[in-house]
Amino acid sequence: MRHDVLTAAAVVVAFLAGGCSGKSETEIFWLCDKAAGQSLSLFPDADSTLVESLGLVDEVPSSMSAFLIQKDGKWLLFDTGLGLPDGGIRGGLDSLGLSPADIDYLFITHFHGDHIGGMLDASGAPVYTEAQVYASQAEYDAWMAMPAGANAQAVRTMEAYRDCLHLFAFGDTLPYGVEAIDAVGHTPGHTAFQVDDILIWGDVIHGLALQLDHREICAAYDMDSQTSIATRKRMVQYARDHRLLVAGMHLPSGFLDFRTPAE
């Protein structure tokens, strides 16, 4: 089942999941922070003949997004977008009658600015004041060890949430049955999360038209290209094998639905 809520500030698309596996019903909302393509220059491995055959000019359809899950009466937010004053995350929450203070749990896929940018307001104070925050130990350790010029936003943000920050290992089961899955390569601790039959895979794919069928193509943002390729192949196959609804932070329409097997 699916229903759409459209506002001037955001696109919210909701799916019901979990029921087909006998688990409790889970509702996921796509919060489109910004509808924006990825420049073709960010995919240096993409062959020009392939690009031309796909009809791509200048950019690949994409988005900058976060996802909100309602489960057992709690609100679970996955990433926070860029934090733009007129961005779609806040608009999406507004359209659902929610404020940042209504978020109970915040799960972070990785520490790039378009994923943690919305965690602090203009004054540097936490936006999600009531949320317990979860990030991978590997991601935290890697960013804290980076040079000051590269990690300033991550350090500032994690420090602001230090009293409610929880660091996990891959394979851990987090509150409300959220499973933490190793998706490293894009960043050293990049994490995918599974909730029932939903897989929130962060930045496994930046340009769907290029990378779904050509998983050897990396985006320039991938810190470890070879590991990213292996992760991309593994995650797509995992989603297909387990018939999952994929939520991706840069998918142009928010979701890929593998719940119905291909003919």
Backbone bond lengths (Angstrom), bond angles and torsions (degrees), N, CA, C in turn:
res aa  C-N    CA-C-N  psi(-1)  N-CA   C-N-CA  omega(-1)  CA-C   N-CA-C  phi
1 M - - - 1.476 - - 1.520 108.68 -
2 R 1.320 116.88 141.59 1.449 121.44 -178.44 1.513 109.00 -142.81
3 H 1.334 116.41 143.31 1.459 119.34 168.29 1.514 109.20 -142.12
4 D 1.319 115.68 151.67 1.454 121.70 -175.23 1.517 110.08 -113.71
5 V 1.336 115.36 142.84 1.458 122.05 172.76 1.516 106.30 -126.46
6 L 1.320 117.50 118.95 1.456 121.52 -177.88 1.517 109.85 -112.85
7 T 1.334 116.65 131.15 1.453 122.13 173.85 1.510 108.15 -131.34
8 A 1.316 115.84 168.81 1.465 119.70 179.48 1.511 111.44 -65.78
9 A 1.328 117.24 -27.60 1.460 120.49 -174.41 1.515 113.42 -95.27
10 A 1.319 117.87 -17.50 1.458 118.06 -171.52 1.511 110.89 -158.00
11 V 1.315 113.95 164.00 1.453 120.96 170.51 1.517 106.29 -117.22
12 V 1.312 116.87 123.63 1.455 121.93 177.93 1.514 107.71 -118.30
13 V 1.320 117.24 119.00 1.458 121.83 176.29 1.510 107.51 -119.00
14 A 1.310 117.21 126.88 1.464 121.55 -176.26 1.521 110.81 -112.52
15 F 1.327 115.72 136.70 1.450 122.90 172.20 1.516 108.67 -121.08
16 L 1.311 116.24 146.06 1.455 121.13 168.09 1.506 107.53 -96.92
17 A 1.328 116.22 133.97 1.454 120.99 -177.43 1.514 109.42 -138.80
18 G 1.334 115.26 170.90 1.454 120.43 174.09 1.517 113.71 94.08
19 G 1.330 117.27 -32.53 1.453 119.32 -175.29 1.514 113.08 -64.51
20 C 1.332 117.27 -33.56 1.456 119.77 -177.22 1.513 111.62 -68.14
21 S 1.333 117.99 -19.74 1.454 121.17 179.81 1.523 111.70 -100.73
22 G 1.334 116.38 4.98 1.446 120.20 178.52 1.508 113.66 83.28
23 K 1.313 117.02 5.05 1.454 120.56 179.58 1.523 110.43 -90.73
24 S 1.316 116.73 172.87 1.452 120.09 -179.59 1.515 109.99 -63.13
25 E 1.310 115.70 149.77 1.457 120.34 -177.76 1.521 110.35 -68.12
26 T 1.302 115.36 133.69 1.453 122.33 -179.11 1.517 108.36 -125.54
27 E 1.321 117.26 133.40 1.462 121.70 179.83 1.517 108.70 -112.81
28 I 1.324 115.70 127.78 1.460 120.76 179.59 1.517 109.36 -117.34
29 F 1.336 115.50 137.45 1.461 123.28 179.77 1.522 109.07 -117.53
30 W 1.319 115.10 130.04 1.465 120.84 172.55 1.520 108.48 -84.54
31 L 1.315 117.16 120.96 1.459 122.69 175.24 1.515 107.75 -106.20
32 C 1.307 116.98 101.93 1.460 121.94 -178.30 1.524 108.90 -81.55
33 D 1.303 116.27 104.26 1.456 120.65 -178.27 1.520 110.88 -68.97
34 K 1.324 115.52 -41.25 1.459 120.52 -177.82 1.523 108.40 -157.99
35 A 1.315 116.82 124.77 1.462 121.24 174.92 1.523 107.62 -83.98
36 A 1.331 116.08 106.54 1.455 119.69 -174.59 1.515 109.61 -148.71
37 G 1.337 116.59 136.98 1.447 120.45 176.43 1.519 111.43 -79.36
38 Q 1.323 115.35 161.35 1.461 121.83 174.36 1.528 108.06 -98.44
39 S 1.319 116.68 126.45 1.457 120.85 -179.61 1.527 110.52 -59.32
40 L 1.313 115.83 139.28 1.468 120.02 177.75 1.527 111.86 -60.88
41 S 1.319 117.44 -23.00 1.460 120.41 178.81 1.527 112.15 -65.67
42 L 1.343 116.76 -16.79 1.458 120.99 179.38 1.522 112.52 -82.73
43 F 1.351 116.42 -1.78 1.465 120.86 -179.97 1.537 109.01 -122.26
44 P 1.323 117.29 70.93 1.467 120.21 -174.63 1.522 113.75 -64.37
45 D 1.348 117.98 -19.40 1.458 121.23 -179.85 1.525 112.72 -82.59
46 A 1.315 117.13 -8.68 1.466 120.22 -176.21 1.523 110.36 -77.22
47 D 1.311 116.29 122.40 1.458 122.02 179.23 1.524 110.25 -68.97
48 S 1.309 116.66 137.55 1.465 121.03 -176.85 1.525 112.05 -61.90
49 T 1.331 116.97 -31.94 1.465 119.84 177.82 1.524 111.02 -66.18
50 L 1.329 115.88 -40.73 1.461 120.43 176.99 1.519 110.37 -63.90
51 V 1.313 116.48 -46.70 1.466 120.95 -179.94 1.524 110.40 -56.99
52 E 1.323 116.01 -45.28 1.465 120.40 -179.40 1.526 111.07 -64.95
53 S 1.341 116.87 -39.92 1.464 120.42 -178.43 1.527 112.18 -65.67
54 L 1.332 116.20 -25.52 1.457 121.21 179.35 1.529 112.44 -88.34
55 G 1.324 116.56 -3.25 1.454 120.28 178.42 1.518 113.70 72.42
56 L 1.313 116.33 24.21 1.467 120.05 -178.75 1.521 110.44 -88.50
57 V 1.317 115.21 135.40 1.461 121.28 179.14 1.528 108.27 -131.30
58 D 1.299 116.56 116.58 1.470 123.86 175.59 1.526 114.04 74.58
59 E 1.352 118.41 -42.66 1.458 118.66 -175.50 1.521 111.50 -148.22
60 V 1.343 114.14 165.33 1.459 122.38 177.11 1.528 107.46 -107.86
61 P 1.322 118.94 131.32 1.468 119.87 177.99 1.530 111.33 -54.25
62 S 1.316 116.05 135.33 1.461 121.27 -175.02 1.520 108.37 -159.72
63 S 1.320 116.20 -168.89 1.459 121.79 174.99 1.519 108.17 -160.93
64 M 1.324 116.06 170.33 1.455 122.33 166.88 1.524 105.38 -119.92
65 S 1.318 116.41 117.95 1.455 119.54 -166.17 1.526 112.85 -140.79
66 A 1.319 114.26 164.19 1.455 123.68 169.08 1.521 106.89 -135.35
67 F 1.329 116.70 171.44 1.463 120.69 -178.33 1.518 110.05 -136.23
68 L 1.320 114.03 141.67 1.455 121.89 -178.87 1.525 108.52 -120.18
69 I 1.321 115.94 130.68 1.459 121.04 178.51 1.521 109.26 -118.35
70 Q 1.322 114.81 136.08 1.456 120.57 169.97 1.521 107.94 -106.75
71 K 1.330 116.25 121.05 1.456 121.02 -176.97 1.523 109.05 -144.14
72 D 1.312 115.42 123.93 1.468 121.41 177.14 1.529 112.34 51.85
73 G 1.329 115.46 39.92 1.457 120.21 175.72 1.518 115.24 81.36
74 K 1.318 117.44 5.07 1.464 121.33 179.96 1.525 109.64 -114.59
75 W 1.345 114.64 153.13 1.460 121.32 177.41 1.527 109.15 -106.74
76 L 1.329 115.59 123.00 1.456 123.19 -178.39 1.529 107.87 -115.99
77 L 1.325 117.59 120.10 1.457 122.21 -179.85 1.526 109.51 -107.70
78 F 1.327 115.77 133.78 1.451 121.99 -179.98 1.527 108.57 -112.83
79 D 1.334 115.66 106.66 1.466 125.43 -174.90 1.532 110.93 70.09
80 T 1.335 114.96 167.69 1.467 119.18 -172.60 1.524 113.64 -133.22
81 G 1.328 117.50 8.35 1.457 119.47 178.39 1.512 113.47 70.24
82 L 1.313 114.57 -162.74 1.461 122.32 -174.54 1.520 114.07 -79.15
83 G 1.320 116.17 -23.99 1.454 119.18 -176.08 1.515 113.66 83.62
84 L 1.327 117.44 22.25 1.461 120.83 178.75 1.532 110.19 -68.73
85 P 1.343 117.75 140.99 1.472 119.94 -179.27 1.524 113.26 -55.99
86 D 1.335 116.16 -34.69 1.464 120.07 -179.09 1.528 111.32 -106.82
87 G 1.337 117.16 21.73 1.456 120.96 -177.14 1.514 113.14 -73.05
88 G 1.321 114.86 165.89 1.449 120.47 -174.25 1.511 115.41 -79.07
89 I 1.327 118.69 -14.92 1.462 118.57 179.84 1.524 109.95 -65.85
90 R 1.316 115.43 -51.51 1.468 119.13 179.75 1.524 110.61 -64.98
91 G 1.339 116.39 -41.03 1.460 119.40 177.90 1.508 112.15 -62.75
92 G 1.338 116.62 -37.62 1.452 120.03 178.36 1.512 112.04 -66.04
93 L 1.326 116.73 -42.43 1.463 119.84 176.40 1.528 110.61 -61.51
94 D 1.323 115.48 -44.14 1.470 119.65 179.10 1.524 111.03 -57.71
95 S 1.326 116.54 -42.26 1.467 119.93 -177.09 1.522 112.09 -66.07
96 L 1.329 116.17 -21.29 1.459 121.38 178.24 1.525 112.12 -96.36
97 G 1.332 115.92 3.80 1.458 120.40 -179.36 1.511 113.40 74.41
98 L 1.334 116.47 27.05 1.457 121.94 -177.83 1.518 111.05 -116.01
99 S 1.312 115.95 157.71 1.457 122.81 170.69 1.528 107.53 -121.94
100 P 1.331 119.01 165.82 1.471 120.01 176.97 1.521 113.42 -55.08
101 A 1.327 117.37 -30.42 1.467 120.63 -179.64 1.525 112.27 -68.68
102 D 1.333 117.91 -13.18 1.463 121.03 178.58 1.522 112.81 -83.70
103 I 1.330 117.14 -10.64 1.459 120.68 -178.24 1.528 109.20 -77.02
104 D 1.334 115.26 124.85 1.463 120.75 -177.92 1.529 112.89 -88.99
105 Y 1.336 116.10 -36.51 1.461 120.60 -177.16 1.526 108.83 -138.29
106 L 1.323 114.81 139.83 1.457 121.99 178.54 1.520 107.88 -124.05
107 F 1.337 115.75 120.96 1.455 122.21 -179.20 1.531 108.24 -112.61
108 I 1.327 116.87 127.90 1.462 122.10 -174.62 1.529 110.45 -109.23
109 T 1.340 116.26 124.45 1.465 119.62 179.03 1.522 111.57 -73.31
110 H 1.344 116.59 -38.86 1.468 121.12 177.93 1.526 108.21 -170.52
111 F 1.333 116.21 177.16 1.463 120.79 -166.52 1.530 114.96 -101.75
112 H 1.317 119.77 17.58 1.465 119.67 173.18 1.537 109.73 -66.70
113 G 1.342 115.20 154.11 1.455 120.75 -171.78 1.507 115.72 -62.75
114 D 1.335 117.92 -26.51 1.469 119.09 179.05 1.528 112.09 -83.52
115 H 1.334 116.13 8.81 1.463 121.38 177.30 1.528 111.71 -121.15
116 I 1.318 116.91 -30.41 1.473 120.28 178.15 1.520 112.62 -112.20
117 G 1.336 117.45 -1.10 1.464 120.57 -175.41 1.510 114.60 -61.19
118 G 1.322 117.22 -26.59 1.453 120.76 -178.77 1.512 115.00 -88.65
119 M 1.333 116.69 4.12 1.464 119.11 -177.31 1.522 113.15 -77.24
120 L 1.352 117.07 -24.68 1.460 121.58 -179.09 1.517 110.34 -118.42
121 D 1.329 116.70 147.90 1.456 120.03 174.62 1.523 110.18 -87.04
122 A 1.321 117.04 -175.72 1.467 120.94 -175.12 1.523 112.77 -62.18
123 S 1.314 116.60 -24.08 1.465 119.87 179.98 1.524 112.81 -89.50
124 G 1.331 116.43 -4.54 1.456 120.73 -178.85 1.514 114.12 90.81
125 A 1.328 117.57 10.25 1.461 121.84 179.61 1.531 110.57 -91.10
126 P 1.333 117.80 151.52 1.465 120.52 178.56 1.523 112.22 -60.45
127 V 1.320 116.18 137.39 1.462 122.61 177.17 1.525 110.36 -86.21
128 Y 1.332 116.31 -41.26 1.469 121.45 -175.44 1.533 108.18 -95.58
129 T 1.304 114.57 77.71 1.457 121.64 -166.30 1.524 113.92 -70.83
130 E 1.339 117.72 -21.42 1.466 120.83 -176.84 1.525 112.26 -106.69
131 A 1.321 117.31 2.75 1.462 120.36 -172.89 1.525 112.35 -88.64
132 Q 1.325 114.72 142.86 1.456 121.54 164.46 1.531 106.95 -88.09
133 V 1.322 117.25 132.84 1.460 122.31 -170.35 1.526 109.80 -109.35
134 Y 1.339 115.48 134.38 1.463 121.74 -178.25 1.530 109.84 -124.56
135 A 1.337 115.17 128.08 1.462 122.18 176.35 1.518 108.15 -143.24
136 S 1.331 116.57 156.79 1.460 118.50 -177.00 1.531 110.79 -75.66
137 Q 1.326 114.63 143.99 1.467 120.82 176.85 1.521 110.46 -59.15
138 A 1.338 116.54 -39.74 1.463 120.37 -178.91 1.522 111.69 -63.23
139 E 1.330 116.53 -41.33 1.464 120.26 179.23 1.525 110.36 -66.89
140 Y 1.307 116.12 -46.12 1.462 121.10 -179.97 1.524 110.75 -59.12
141 D 1.309 117.30 -50.04 1.469 121.02 -177.06 1.522 111.24 -61.66
142 A 1.332 116.68 -42.13 1.464 120.41 -178.11 1.523 111.73 -64.41
143 W 1.339 116.84 -44.65 1.463 119.76 -178.02 1.525 111.87 -72.04
144 M 1.305 117.37 -36.22 1.464 119.20 178.87 1.532 111.44 -66.44
145 A 1.341 117.22 -23.58 1.459 121.70 -179.56 1.526 113.53 -89.69
146 M 1.337 117.59 -6.27 1.467 121.20 -179.30 1.526 110.79 -73.55
147 P 1.347 117.23 159.64 1.464 120.31 175.31 1.524 111.61 -58.11
148 A 1.303 116.45 150.16 1.473 121.66 -174.58 1.525 112.56 -55.94
149 G 1.303 117.85 -35.88 1.460 119.83 -178.75 1.509 113.49 -68.48
150 A 1.343 117.12 -20.38 1.459 120.78 -176.47 1.520 113.19 -98.06
151 N 1.324 117.27 -19.93 1.461 118.78 -170.90 1.526 114.38 -120.98
152 A 1.329 116.86 12.61 1.469 119.72 -172.73 1.526 112.47 -56.90
153 Q 1.333 117.65 -44.58 1.463 120.09 -178.41 1.523 110.85 -65.34
154 A 1.321 116.73 -42.60 1.457 120.29 -179.52 1.521 111.33 -64.11
155 V 1.323 117.24 -44.18 1.462 120.91 -179.76 1.527 110.52 -62.90
156 R 1.324 116.02 -46.73 1.467 121.02 -179.15 1.529 111.07 -60.97
157 T 1.323 115.80 -42.01 1.464 120.36 -176.91 1.522 111.48 -70.33
158 M 1.317 116.76 -46.77 1.462 119.23 -179.19 1.530 111.33 -65.04
159 E 1.306 117.05 -34.73 1.461 120.39 177.84 1.526 110.50 -65.62
160 A 1.328 116.76 -38.71 1.469 120.22 -179.41 1.525 111.81 -64.58
161 Y 1.338 116.63 -27.40 1.464 121.08 -178.26 1.530 112.27 -107.33
162 R 1.308 117.76 17.75 1.470 120.62 -171.44 1.525 113.21 -57.12
163 D 1.333 118.22 -33.05 1.461 120.21 -175.99 1.532 113.44 -77.21
164 C 1.329 116.97 -11.94 1.467 119.52 179.81 1.533 111.46 -128.47
165 L 1.342 116.28 16.93 1.465 121.57 -177.37 1.523 109.97 -90.76
166 H 1.330 115.56 129.77 1.459 122.40 178.36 1.522 108.61 -122.33
167 L 1.317 117.12 127.12 1.458 122.10 -179.19 1.523 109.53 -104.86
168 F 1.324 116.07 132.00 1.458 120.74 -174.29 1.525 111.15 -120.97
169 A 1.318 115.44 165.90 1.456 122.81 172.88 1.523 109.16 -103.18
170 F 1.321 116.87 152.95 1.459 120.10 175.42 1.528 108.99 -59.43
171 G 1.312 115.13 138.41 1.456 120.36 -177.27 1.510 113.58 96.75
172 D 1.340 117.03 -13.09 1.464 120.02 178.31 1.529 110.43 -69.70
173 T 1.327 115.52 148.56 1.454 121.44 169.92 1.520 107.86 -101.25
174 L 1.304 116.18 120.60 1.458 123.72 -173.84 1.532 109.51 -96.99
175 P 1.323 118.46 177.63 1.466 119.72 -178.26 1.535 113.35 -52.42
176 Y 1.318 115.06 144.46 1.460 124.78 177.87 1.531 112.49 62.09
177 G 1.341 113.91 31.71 1.453 119.85 172.63 1.509 115.11 74.31
178 V 1.318 118.42 15.90 1.468 121.63 178.01 1.526 108.76 -73.21
179 E 1.320 116.80 122.21 1.456 121.68 179.96 1.529 109.93 -98.83
180 A 1.331 116.15 131.96 1.466 122.03 -179.83 1.526 109.49 -93.63
181 I 1.326 116.44 121.69 1.467 122.38 -173.71 1.527 109.90 -117.68
182 D 1.305 116.43 133.76 1.463 123.68 176.93 1.531 109.50 -61.12
183 A 1.323 116.72 118.12 1.474 121.97 175.36 1.525 109.38 -133.60
184 V 1.320 117.26 36.35 1.461 121.86 -173.18 1.522 112.02 -67.01
185 G 1.303 114.63 162.41 1.456 122.48 -179.35 1.514 109.88 129.29
186 H 1.321 115.56 -55.23 1.461 118.90 174.94 1.530 109.51 -59.85
187 T 1.304 116.44 -46.29 1.464 124.11 168.27 1.528 106.94 -137.14
188 P 1.344 117.62 167.33 1.472 119.52 -173.98 1.519 115.03 -63.94
189 G 1.331 117.51 -23.26 1.460 119.51 179.97 1.504 112.91 -127.36
190 H 1.316 116.15 24.50 1.465 121.32 -177.96 1.524 110.16 -54.22
191 T 1.336 116.09 131.95 1.452 122.28 -171.05 1.517 111.54 -125.01
192 A 1.327 115.79 136.94 1.461 121.69 166.26 1.524 107.60 -102.56
193 F 1.315 115.71 152.59 1.465 120.78 -179.82 1.521 109.15 -125.35
194 Q 1.325 115.43 136.96 1.460 119.62 175.21 1.516 109.47 -115.88
195 V 1.324 114.75 131.66 1.463 122.84 175.96 1.518 107.04 -129.63
196 D 1.317 117.07 110.06 1.467 120.90 -174.30 1.529 108.74 54.61
197 D 1.333 118.90 -124.43 1.464 119.58 -179.60 1.533 112.11 -100.92
198 I 1.314 116.07 29.07 1.464 122.66 175.80 1.524 108.75 -110.65
199 L 1.323 116.99 131.36 1.456 122.72 175.19 1.522 108.67 -116.86
200 I 1.314 116.46 112.62 1.464 121.84 176.85 1.517 106.40 -95.93
201 W 1.337 116.70 106.02 1.458 118.43 -167.90 1.531 114.38 -107.18
202 G 1.309 117.29 15.78 1.462 119.45 172.45 1.513 112.56 59.00
203 D 1.336 116.48 -122.88 1.460 122.58 -174.13 1.522 112.99 -107.04
204 V 1.317 117.08 35.16 1.463 119.95 175.56 1.524 109.79 -58.83
205 I 1.344 116.72 -37.92 1.468 122.40 177.66 1.521 108.84 -128.73
206 H 1.341 115.95 130.69 1.466 122.06 175.09 1.532 111.52 -100.59
207 G 1.327 116.50 -38.13 1.460 121.62 -178.61 1.514 109.73 -125.13
208 L 1.323 116.30 94.24 1.463 121.89 -172.13 1.531 112.26 -55.99
209 A 1.318 117.71 -45.35 1.465 121.05 -175.59 1.521 111.70 -59.96
210 L 1.319 116.49 -31.20 1.464 120.59 179.17 1.519 112.70 -89.10
211 Q 1.318 116.94 -43.76 1.456 120.07 -162.43 1.524 115.76 -95.33
212 L 1.323 119.58 -18.61 1.457 119.06 -178.36 1.522 111.12 -64.13
213 D 1.324 117.17 -45.08 1.462 121.09 -179.79 1.521 112.83 -95.80
214 H 1.326 116.33 -11.00 1.476 121.02 179.58 1.522 107.50 -129.42
215 R 1.324 113.90 75.27 1.467 119.45 -171.98 1.516 113.47 -74.05
216 E 1.322 115.55 -7.47 1.466 119.88 176.11 1.522 112.32 -77.38
217 I 1.332 117.30 -9.96 1.463 121.44 179.19 1.525 109.26 -84.20
218 C 1.313 116.05 126.91 1.463 121.49 179.16 1.523 110.91 -107.13
219 A 1.316 115.05 153.73 1.455 121.12 168.55 1.527 108.27 -87.75
220 A 1.321 115.83 152.91 1.461 120.12 -179.48 1.526 111.89 -61.53
221 Y 1.330 117.44 -20.57 1.459 121.36 -179.86 1.525 113.06 -73.28
222 D 1.332 117.66 -18.16 1.461 120.61 -178.06 1.527 109.48 -68.56
223 M 1.322 116.79 120.55 1.461 120.91 -176.21 1.531 112.56 -72.97
224 D 1.321 117.16 -33.16 1.465 122.32 179.61 1.522 107.06 -128.08
225 S 1.313 116.42 99.05 1.461 120.24 -170.15 1.525 112.51 -65.37
226 Q 1.316 118.17 -43.45 1.459 119.75 -177.41 1.529 111.64 -65.80
227 T 1.319 116.62 -40.79 1.462 119.78 177.09 1.518 110.44 -68.24
228 S 1.325 116.80 -36.26 1.468 120.37 177.50 1.520 111.65 -61.77
229 I 1.311 116.89 -41.43 1.470 120.69 178.59 1.518 110.32 -62.08
230 A 1.331 116.23 -47.49 1.468 120.16 -179.91 1.523 110.76 -62.22
231 T 1.318 117.02 -40.63 1.462 121.05 179.15 1.517 111.01 -66.13
232 R 1.322 117.31 -42.89 1.467 121.00 -179.58 1.539 110.02 -60.65
233 K 1.319 116.66 -45.41 1.459 120.30 178.82 1.525 110.83 -62.88
234 R 1.319 115.84 -44.10 1.460 120.64 -178.10 1.524 111.64 -65.20
235 M 1.329 116.90 -43.48 1.461 119.86 -175.57 1.525 112.38 -70.48
236 V 1.325 117.61 -39.67 1.469 119.81 177.57 1.520 109.66 -63.17
237 Q 1.329 116.61 -44.18 1.464 119.57 179.98 1.524 111.33 -65.61
238 Y 1.331 116.47 -39.02 1.465 120.88 178.26 1.530 110.70 -61.36
239 A 1.324 116.31 -45.03 1.464 120.49 179.83 1.524 110.98 -62.49
240 R 1.323 116.28 -40.71 1.463 119.76 179.17 1.519 111.27 -68.43
241 D 1.327 116.68 -46.07 1.461 120.85 -176.89 1.527 111.96 -62.68
242 H 1.338 116.29 -35.72 1.457 120.49 -176.33 1.534 112.98 -99.81
243 R 1.334 116.36 5.09 1.466 122.55 176.39 1.532 111.34 52.62
244 L 1.309 114.12 63.06 1.458 120.96 -174.48 1.520 112.01 -105.51
245 L 1.312 115.24 155.00 1.463 122.40 167.53 1.523 106.68 -88.60
246 V 1.323 117.18 117.16 1.460 122.04 -178.58 1.520 109.75 -93.94
247 A 1.319 115.90 131.15 1.459 123.14 171.67 1.518 107.40 -113.04
248 G 1.327 116.43 120.74 1.457 120.49 -176.46 1.512 111.72 -123.78
249 M 1.310 116.25 135.93 1.459 120.89 -174.42 1.524 113.35 -66.69
250 H 1.340 118.10 -16.01 1.465 120.14 178.12 1.529 112.56 -125.19
251 L 1.313 116.83 17.84 1.460 118.97 173.67 1.526 108.80 -74.97
252 P 1.326 117.84 135.89 1.480 119.78 -173.57 1.522 113.82 -64.05
253 S 1.319 117.34 -27.81 1.469 120.47 177.75 1.527 111.87 -116.62
254 G 1.311 116.64 16.95 1.451 121.54 174.66 1.513 115.41 87.12
255 F 1.346 117.20 -43.30 1.456 120.73 -169.48 1.531 112.87 -129.81
256 L 1.330 114.49 154.45 1.453 123.93 162.72 1.521 106.21 -124.74
257 D 1.315 117.87 126.26 1.451 120.31 -174.05 1.529 109.84 -107.07
258 F 1.326 115.50 105.19 1.463 121.93 178.13 1.532 111.15 -101.46
259 R 1.332 117.91 14.04 1.458 120.07 -174.89 1.528 112.57 -71.18
260 T 1.321 117.68 -24.94 1.457 121.43 174.38 1.510 108.48 -101.85
261 P 1.327 118.70 119.51 1.465 120.08 -176.04 1.525 111.32 -63.35
262 A 1.345 114.75 148.08 1.458 120.04 179.09 1.519 109.72 -67.14
263 E 1.324 115.17 147.12 1.478 120.36 178.23 1.517 109.83 -70.29
